[in-house]
Amino acid sequence: MWIYEKKLQFSVKVSKCIPRMARMLLEQYGGADGNSPRPLDT
């Protein structure tokens, strides 16, 4: 049996929101037309 802890390896500080960068990162994970079985909302 596995226990999954959602924990980052390094601490991350987000100072400002960059929508263009967020859109580019989502495209790398499959994009709007990707065939992911569930959305990346976690």
CYANA upper distance limits for C-alpha pairs under 8 A (distance plus 0.5 A):
 18 ILE  CA     22 ALA  CA      6.87
 19 PRO  CA     23 ARG  CA      6.62
 20 ARG  CA     24 MET  CA      6.81
 21 MET  CA     25 LEU  CA      6.71
 22 ALA  CA     26 LEU  CA      6.74
 23 ARG  CA     27 GLU  CA      6.81
 24 MET  CA     28 GLN  CA      7.05
 25 LEU  CA     29 TYR  CA      7.18
 26 LEU  CA     30 GLY  CA      7.15
 26 LEU  CA     31 GLY  CA      5.90
 26 LEU  CA     32 ALA  CA      8.38
 27 GLU  CA     31 GLY  CA      4.30
 27 GLU  CA     32 ALA  CA      7.62
 30 GLY  CA     34 GLY  CA      4.90
 30 GLY  CA     35 ASN  CA      7.56
 30 GLY  CA     36 SER  CA      7.49
